[in-house]
Amino acid sequence: MAVKKLSKGALSKSFRNWFYGHLTCFSQEHMQTFGYLCSMLPLVEELYDTKEEQKEAMQTYTAFFNTEPQLGTLVVGITAGLEEAKANGEDIDGEMINGIRAGLMGPVAGIGDSLVVGTLIPILLGIALGLSTGGSPVGAIFYIIVWNLIITLGMRFLYYKGYELGGKAVELIVGEQANAIRESVIMLGTVVIGAVAASWISVTTSFQMLNAEGGTIINLQNTLDGIYPKLLSAGAVIFCWWLMSKKKISPTIVMLLLVVIAFVGVLLGFFNPGLSY
């Protein structure tokens, strides 16, 4: 029997389907399942001759799947290599492929969320915000170009690397070395988030106590700065973290709550937005 080998065209189409469509028909019930199906379809059509074989192979990828989509490209590449091996008669079946997919979802999501969401995006946004000083569009242009270049090239590299590694990538991702890398990335992401918060968040109060002559008795902001500079800013960050991490409140609700707090604070004279009419 001739050895079946996936063509560059099929692999390229599979990657494009995942790159553009990993959130295809996204829902809370299926998450990225349909995007995965779309990415595997050109591979299955090339590897299997009959509709029955193709249907059976595609059935493997109807199982629930959800991970960090950029780094998750590696999982799609791995299953492409496994599907090719299965089509060539190796001791691999759909149950094994699904087990590998399910086993990789969590670790890849943990690494991806820390590396992409927790580290890369804040760094790029921090640079972009600095370039946007004074209303310059350079920051937005920088972010759009750099983000798309990094993600496009990075996802393509991960897909083909996963295809080359096949089942060997499992140990690489879930082994002890991967755990150490994941913990290091989480620590780096935490440091970056702290640096971004310290650089871009500034909360101050305009509250003052005046005497009968109009002189200042207490300037609350100066008093707080004497105790702990930027105490209100640190308190705001910790408060938001507490709401989202401990109380499990969504970021959208937290932002709305901050708007309400700011509005009430302005009405009471605790905050001064510095607006003039």
Stockholm file with secondary structure:
# STOCKHOLM 1.0

chainA/1-277         MAVKKLSKGALSKSFRNWFYGHLTCFSQEHMQTFGYLCSMLPLVEELYDTKEEQKEAMQTYTAFFNTEPQLGTLVVGITAGLEEAKANGEDIDGEMINGIRAGLMGPVAGIGDSLVVGTLIPILLGIALGLSTGGSPVGAIFYIIVWNLIITLGMRFLYYKGYELGGKAVELIVGEQANAIRESVIMLGTVVIGAVAASWISVTTSFQMLNAEGGTIINLQNTLDGIYPKLLSAGAVIFCWWLMSKKKISPTIVMLLLVVIAFVGVLLGFFNPGLSY
#=GR chainA/1-277 SS CCCCCCCHHHHHHHHHHHHHHTTTTCCTTTBTHHHHHHHHHHHHHHHCCSHHHHHHHHHGGGSCBCCCTTTTHHHHHHHHHHHHHHHTTCSCCHHHHHHHHHHHHHHHHHHHIIIIIIIIHHHHHHHHHHHTGGGCTHHHHHHHHHHHHHHHHHHHHHHHHHHHHTTHHHHHHHSHHHHHHHHHHHHHHHHHHHHHHHHHCCCCCCCEEECTTSCEEEEHHHHHHHHSTTHHHHHHHHHHHIIIIISCCCHHHHHHHHHHHHHHHHHHTSCCCCCCC
#=GC SS_cons         CCCCCCCHHHHHHHHHHHHHHTTTTCCTTTBTHHHHHHHHHHHHHHHCCSHHHHHHHHHGGGSCBCCCTTTTHHHHHHHHHHHHHHHTTCSCCHHHHHHHHHHHHHHHHHHHIIIIIIIIHHHHHHHHHHHTGGGCTHHHHHHHHHHHHHHHHHHHHHHHHHHHHTTHHHHHHHSHHHHHHHHHHHHHHHHHHHHHHHHHCCCCCCCEEECTTSCEEEEHHHHHHHHSTTHHHHHHHHHHHIIIIISCCCHHHHHHHHHHHHHHHHHHTSCCCCCCC
//
